[in-house]
């Protein structure tokens, strides 16, 4: 296994904590919505791939991971999946995501504990929910009417929420419009 430099936020970036944010690019947005649609009743979870640039975590894609707990109120990455994807994408992993299918997109006590355990990591933690914050869009299949997303880290012992800028829906993601003369579904 080759040594690689740990991913970190640039030291020279003088931006205060509040100026940092997450940019969720179209591919990451679409991948998150697909995962939420495929696992609407358990906490969908996975890794966020991208780069850290100019004080921002730029989410370019996601990699869904199996929720080994298979529960609606708790997630646990399957260790073998996490190791495999760390070896494949390690230098591009900028965070993790999971959903709260039955609650708000605020971190639970367990979520905050996991963030505290990884305080030295540059990861951002994204939480998606049918209720809340920055609109992500409507997952295909109608399992959720809409999804909201929020981003968090623990820094200096405190939970910090970061703004999320979500890319607009692309034409390829929109469901086709029925013809004007089509009967109602």
Secondary structure, DSSP 4 states (H G I P E B T S, - for coil): ----PPP---TT----GGG-EEEE-HHHHHHHHHHHHHTTTS--EEEEEEEEETTEEEEEEEEEE-BTT--SS---B-HHHHHHHHHHHGGGEEEEEEEEEEEESS--HHHHHHHHHTTTS--EEEEEEEESSEEEE--TTSSSS-EEEEEEEEETTEEEEEEEEEPPPPGGGSPPPPPTTSPP-
